[in-house]
């Protein structure tokens, strides 16, 4: 058995949808800035902690005695490849 929607039920449903829409809109204007401040504060704390860890490592490495020498980069080792072939010197003829 199918039931038909009454006009009052339709109007009631539309009013409920509008009430929810405007309620969310008003609440977002009231609590939106507070929520954004909270999110920004948490992000700042997280990035600050990561930056602090990044800054502490170089200071620990830079504690050296005077005159101590450290090499951070290994020099490029040139390897000769003898399988390339024989070098032939040539002259250009005019």
C-alpha positions as a Markdown table, in Angstrom:
| # | Residue | x | y | z |
|---|---|---|---|---|
| 1 | Unk | 0.0 | 0.0 | 0.0 |
| 2 | Unk | 1.6 | 3.3 | -1.1 |
| 3 | Unk | 1.2 | 6.4 | 1.0 |
| 4 | Unk | 1.0 | 9.8 | -0.5 |
| 5 | Unk | 2.9 | 12.7 | 1.0 |
| 6 | Unk | 0.6 | 15.4 | 2.4 |
| 7 | Unk | 1.1 | 19.1 | 1.8 |
| 8 | Unk | 1.7 | 19.7 | 5.5 |
| 9 | Unk | 4.4 | 17.0 | 5.7 |
| 10 | Unk | 6.2 | 18.5 | 2.7 |
| 11 | Unk | 6.1 | 22.0 | 4.2 |
| 12 | Unk | 7.3 | 20.6 | 7.5 |
| 13 | Unk | 10.2 | 18.8 | 5.9 |
| 14 | Unk | 11.2 | 22.0 | 4.0 |
| 15 | Unk | 11.1 | 24.1 | 7.2 |
| 16 | Unk | 13.2 | 21.5 | 9.0 |
| 17 | Unk | 15.8 | 21.5 | 6.3 |
| 18 | Unk | 15.9 | 25.4 | 6.3 |
| 19 | Unk | 16.1 | 25.4 | 10.1 |
| 20 | Unk | 19.1 | 23.0 | 10.0 |
| 21 | Unk | 20.8 | 25.0 | 7.2 |
| 22 | Unk | 20.5 | 28.4 | 8.9 |
| 23 | Unk | 21.3 | 26.8 | 12.3 |
| 24 | Unk | 24.6 | 25.4 | 10.9 |
| 25 | Unk | 25.3 | 28.7 | 9.2 |
| 26 | Unk | 24.9 | 30.7 | 12.4 |
| 27 | Unk | 26.8 | 28.3 | 14.5 |
| 28 | Unk | 29.7 | 28.3 | 12.0 |
| 29 | Unk | 29.9 | 32.1 | 12.2 |
| 30 | Unk | 30.0 | 31.9 | 16.0 |
| 31 | Unk | 32.4 | 29.0 | 16.5 |
| 32 | Unk | 34.3 | 29.1 | 13.2 |
| 33 | Unk | 36.9 | 31.6 | 14.3 |
| 34 | Unk | 37.5 | 29.8 | 17.6 |
| 35 | Unk | 37.9 | 26.5 | 15.8 |
| 36 | Unk | 40.4 | 28.1 | 13.3 |
| 37 | Unk | 42.4 | 29.6 | 16.1 |
| 38 | Unk | 42.6 | 26.2 | 17.8 |
| 39 | Unk | 43.7 | 24.5 | 14.6 |
| 40 | Unk | 46.3 | 27.2 | 13.9 |
| 41 | Unk | 47.6 | 27.0 | 17.5 |
| 42 | Unk | 48.0 | 23.2 | 17.2 |
| 43 | Unk | 49.7 | 23.4 | 13.8 |
| 44 | Unk | 52.1 | 26.1 | 15.2 |
| 45 | Unk | 53.0 | 23.8 | 18.1 |
| 46 | Unk | 53.6 | 20.9 | 15.8 |
| 47 | Unk | 55.8 | 22.8 | 13.4 |
| 48 | Unk | 57.6 | 24.5 | 16.3 |
| 49 | Unk | 58.5 | 21.2 | 17.7 |
| 50 | Unk | 59.8 | 19.9 | 14.4 |
| 51 | Unk | 61.8 | 23.1 | 13.9 |
| 52 | Unk | 63.2 | 22.8 | 17.3 |
| 53 | Unk | 64.4 | 19.3 | 16.7 |
| 54 | Unk | 66.0 | 20.4 | 13.4 |
| 55 | Unk | 67.8 | 23.2 | 15.1 |
| 56 | Unk | 69.1 | 21.1 | 18.0 |
| 57 | Unk | 71.0 | 18.6 | 15.8 |
| 58 | Unk | 73.4 | 21.0 | 14.1 |
| 59 | Unk | 74.3 | 22.5 | 17.5 |
| 60 | Unk | 75.2 | 19.1 | 18.8 |
| 61 | Unk | 77.3 | 18.3 | 15.8 |
| 62 | Unk | 79.1 | 21.7 | 15.8 |
| 63 | Unk | 80.5 | 21.2 | 19.3 |
| 64 | Unk | 84.2 | 20.6 | 18.3 |
| 65 | Unk | 87.5 | 21.2 | 19.9 |
| 66 | Unk | 89.5 | 24.0 | 18.5 |
| 67 | Unk | 91.6 | 22.9 | 15.5 |
| 68 | Unk | 89.6 | 19.8 | 14.9 |
| 69 | Unk | 89.0 | 19.1 | 11.2 |
| 70 | Unk | 86.0 | 17.2 | 9.9 |
| 71 | Unk | 85.2 | 16.3 | 6.3 |
| 72 | Unk | 81.4 | 16.2 | 5.6 |
| 73 | Unk | 81.6 | 15.2 | 1.9 |
| 74 | Unk | 83.6 | 12.4 | 0.4 |
| 75 | Unk | 85.5 | 13.4 | -2.7 |
| 76 | Unk | 84.4 | 12.0 | -6.0 |
| 77 | Unk | 86.6 | 9.1 | -6.9 |
| 78 | Unk | 87.5 | 9.1 | -10.6 |
| 79 | Unk | 87.4 | 5.7 | -12.1 |
| 80 | Unk | 89.0 | 5.0 | -15.4 |
| 81 | Unk | 87.1 | 2.7 | -17.7 |
| 82 | Unk | 89.7 | 0.8 | -19.8 |
| 83 | Unk | 86.9 | -0.9 | -21.9 |
| 84 | Unk | 86.1 | 2.3 | -23.8 |
| 85 | Unk | 88.6 | 1.7 | -26.6 |
| 86 | Unk | 91.8 | 3.1 | -28.0 |
| 87 | Unk | 92.2 | 6.9 | -28.3 |
| 88 | Unk | 93.2 | 8.0 | -31.8 |
| 89 | Unk | 94.8 | 11.4 | -32.3 |
| 90 | Unk | 93.8 | 13.0 | -35.6 |
| 91 | Unk | 94.6 | 16.1 | -37.6 |
| 92 | Unk | 92.1 | 18.1 | -39.7 |
| 93 | Unk | 93.0 | 18.3 | -43.4 |
| 94 | Unk | 92.0 | 21.4 | -45.4 |
